[in-house]
Amino acid sequence: QVQLVESGGGLVEAGGSLRLSCAASGLTFGSYAMGWFRQPPGKEREFVAAITRSGGRTFYSNSVKGRFTIFRDNTKNTAYLQMNSLKPEDTAAYYCGAEFTGGTVTLTTRSEYDYWGQGTQVTVSS
């Protein structure tokens, strides 16, 4: 069955960096766009970043643009989120999702994604 497994979360001071990984199995990874969403405590899950199947296009929320970078390695079936200059407001559970492009999609909407991982916690202290 399809599995997405996130890793790399943890506790970091403001201004620090973390790299999240999302390892996929049970699917043809190169056929899926990948996205990262996050859910701060007591809030809705929100879009963070997405990358197309080939990695040729990336998309970011305004709140992380210039600080976070999404990339993928299709030979390793893994997507990554490099997070720099972290802020306390970045504290959240981070989830990766896989989207099989069957039409016009934005990659920024949670409902477009077919599969989700279990999440990894990122906590940024001030």
ChimeraX attribute file (.defattr): number of C-alpha atoms within 10 A of each C-alpha:
attribute: neighborCount
match mode: 1-to-1
recipient: residues
	/A:1	5
	/A:2	12
	/A:3	16
	/A:4	23
	/A:5	18
	/A:6	24
	/A:7	18
	/A:8	15
	/A:9	18
	/A:10	14
	/A:11	13
	/A:12	18
	/A:13	14
	/A:14	17
	/A:15	14
	/A:16	14
	/A:17	16
	/A:18	18
	/A:19	16
	/A:20	23
	/A:21	22
	/A:22	28
	/A:23	19
	/A:24	24
	/A:25	15
	/A:26	9
	/A:27	14
	/A:28	12
	/A:29	23
	/A:30	18
	/A:31	15
	/A:32	20
	/A:33	23
	/A:34	30
	/A:35	31
	/A:36	28
	/A:37	22
	/A:38	23
	/A:39	19
	/A:40	17
	/A:41	10
	/A:42	7
	/A:43	9
	/A:44	9
	/A:45	17
	/A:46	17
	/A:47	22
	/A:48	25
	/A:49	25
	/A:50	29
	/A:51	24
	/A:52	20
	/A:53	19
	/A:54	14
	/A:55	17
	/A:56	8
	/A:57	12
	/A:58	16
	/A:59	18
	/A:60	21
	/A:61	15
	/A:62	10
	/A:63	12
	/A:64	17
	/A:65	12
	/A:66	12
	/A:67	13
	/A:68	20
	/A:69	20
	/A:70	24
	/A:71	22
	/A:72	22
	/A:73	14
	/A:74	16
	/A:75	8
	/A:76	11
	/A:77	16
	/A:78	20
	/A:79	28
	/A:80	23
	/A:81	23
	/A:82	15
	/A:83	20
	/A:84	17
	/A:85	15
	/A:86	23
	/A:87	19
	/A:88	15
	/A:89	13
	/A:90	20
	/A:91	20
	/A:92	22
	/A:93	18
	/A:94	26
	/A:95	26
	/A:96	30
	/A:97	27
	/A:98	29
	/A:99	23
	/A:100	18
	/A:101	16
	/A:102	7
	/A:103	6
	/A:104	7
	/A:105	12
	/A:106	10
	/A:107	25
	/A:108	19
	/A:109	13
	/A:110	17
	/A:111	8
	/A:112	17
	/A:113	20
	/A:114	12
	/A:115	16
	/A:116	23
	/A:117	20
	/A:118	14
	/A:119	22
	/A:120	21
	/A:121	20
	/A:122	22
	/A:123	21
	/A:124	20
	/A:125	16
	/A:126	11
